[in-house]
Amino acid sequence: MRITVVGTGYVGLVVGAGLAEHGNDVVCVDIDPEKVRTLQRGRIPIFEPGLEELVKRNRSEKRLSFTLELTKAVRRSEIVFIAVSTPEGASGDADIGQVYAVARDIGRAITGYTVVVIKSTVPVGTATRVREAIERETKHPFSVVNNPEFLKQGAAVDDFLKPSRVVVGAEDSRGAEVLKRLYVPLTRTGAPILIMDHASAELAKYAANAMLATRVSFMNEIANVAEQVGANIDYVRQAIATDPRIGSAFLFPGVGYGGSCFPKDVKALQSTARATGYESKLLAAVVAVNDNQRVRFVEKLKGHFGALNGKCFGVWGLAFKPRTDDMREAPSVPIIEQLLIEGAEVQAYDPQAEKAARRIFGSDLSFVKGSYDAIKGVDALVILTEWNEFREPDFEKMRSLMRSPVIFDGRNLFSPEQMRNQGFTYISIGRQS
C-alpha cells in the first residue's frame, strides 16, 4: 500500500519504518527541514534500539522516504497517518491543535478516497472533529480511523512489528477493512485486531496508560508503607506478582514514572472526566503519589546528611527509563533541581541522554563521560535510571573514588545485604538499610 505518515517523532518514525518493513511504500512528512535532511541522510534524531537499522534498510530498498511536501505525499497515498505531538495543555488537557491543523491540510490535499488514521494519542471526540475539519476542506470521499499506539520506548520497534493487539476505532466498514488488511502481516501470530467505535478506541489508549501508571504509584505507596513497618518490598512484590490475577509487570518501586505518555495521559484522562462533571479521585491520587515520590527521595538525602549545601552528588541515569534518550517528565529533573536549590553540586552520567539533559540544565550541573567519572570525590551516589551497565559495577573501585561510600538507589538495583557486605551505606526504596 502507498502510505503517508505525518510526523517523525517516536511514534511516526517507528510506524513509518515498521510499515515499510512489511513491503509498503511509505513517505514520512515533517515540517522541520533539518530533521528531514537528517533522516534523508539515514540518521535518526532519537535513540531507539533497532530503529536506525530499520530506517536505513528500508531507505536503501526505496520503501521509505522523507519529505517536507505534505500535499504531494498525501495525493499519492491510500492511507495517511497523523502522528503529531499532543502535548499537555495549560489545564492538563491534551493540546490537539497540531492534529486539527494536519487534518485540514490533508483535507485540502486529497484527490480521491483516502483513509485518514489518527495515530496520535487524542481525547474522546477527536475523530469526530477531525472528520468535520476534513469535510470542510474537500468533497472527496474519505474515512477517519482511530488507531492508538501502544509502544514502549526502548522496545518500540518490537512492539510495533509484534503487537499484542491492534485497536481500530472506525464508524464505517470501508475504513475498518483497509486497516485490517494493512495490519494482517503484523498479526499473523494471533494478535487480535479489535474493531470498535471511535470513542472506545480513544478512551482505550488513555485507560491503558492510566492503568500502568496506577500500578507504578500503587507499588510506590506500598513501598513507602514497607519502610514504615520494617517490611521488604522485594518480598512483597514477589508475593503479589505470582498471583495470576495480578502478574509481575509494572510492579517495581522507584522514584516514579515519567516520559511522554504516562504523565500527560493520566492528566488528560482526568481532564476528560472533569469535562463531564466527574472528578476522578483515583487518578488524582496516582498523580499525587508520583509527584510525592520525588520529594520523599530528596528527603531521604536530607535525612542522612542534614543540610545538603556544599555536598557533592554523583548521579547515574538521567533519562526517564533505560534504552532511551528521552528526558520528558524524567524523575531525574525535579530531583536534581531540588538538589541544586539546596546548594548541592551534581555531576551526572547517562549513556544516551546527556544531549537532552544539557538543554534542560545547561551549566548548572557537570556532565561526565562514564559512570566512574560521576562518583569521583562525591559524598554519595544517586541512582535514578536503571541502565544495565550500572548493575554490576566494581564496588571496590567505587569506594576508592567516593569521598564517602553512600548510595541512594532510586531503582533498587542492588540488595541491601550485598551493599552492607561491600561496606556501603545503602538507602533504597521500600527496604531497610
NORUR-V136554 format. One record per helix or strand of 2 or more residues. SS is the DSSP state (helix for helix, strand for strand). FROM is the first residue (numbers start at 0). LEN is the number of residues. If there is no record, write none. Layout:
BEGIN
ss	from	len
SS	FROM	LEN
SS	FROM	LEN
END
This chain:
BEGIN
ss	from	len
strand	1	5
helix	9	12
strand	24	5
helix	32	8
helix	50	10
strand	63	4
helix	69	6
strand	78	4
helix	96	13
strand	113	5
helix	125	10
strand	141	5
helix	155	6
strand	164	6
helix	172	14
strand	191	5
helix	197	32
helix	232	9
helix	261	14
helix	280	25
strand	311	5
helix	330	11
strand	344	5
helix	353	8
strand	365	2
helix	372	3
strand	379	4
helix	387	3
helix	394	7
strand	405	4
helix	415	6
strand	424	3
END
